[in-house]
Amino acid sequence: QVLLVESGGGLVQAGGSLRLSCAASGRTFSSYAMGWFRQAPGKGREFVGAISWSGSSTYYADSVKGRFTISRDNAKNTVDLQMNSLNPEDTAVYYCAVRAWRFPSTAANEYAYWGQGTQVTVSS
């Protein structure tokens, strides 16, 4: 099976930046689409962005478009989420996930494997 581990979360001031990384294992990783989701306290799981198997196509929620960037390095089995211009509304636990398909979905239930999450806290 595919195993995922997120890292890079922490505390940052509004307007600052963080770079999250997701390390994956499994020989079929390079054929899978990857997604990033987040869950704020008391809220449901929210789509953040996704990237196709080759990295040629990316998709973002309107709330983060222009501020967040997804990239992947299939040779290293990593997917990153660069987050700029952070605001307190971005505070959440961030998860990476694998969809068993080459192309992404915005729906959390389409993703088969999930990491443990990493906390991002943005102060005002």
Sequence and secondary structure as in RCSB ss.txt:
>XXXX:A:sequence
QVLLVESGGGLVQAGGSLRLSCAASGRTFSSYAMGWFRQAPGKGREFVGAISWSGSSTYYADSVKGRFTISRDNA
KNTVDLQMNSLNPEDTAVYYCAVRAWRFPSTAANEYAYWGQGTQVTVSS
>XXXX:A:secstr
  EEEEE  EEEETT  EEEEEEEESTTGGGSEEEEEEE TT  EEEEEEE TTSS EEE TTTTTTEEEEEETT
TTEEEEEE S  GGG EEEEEEEESSSS  S GGG  EE   EEEEEE 
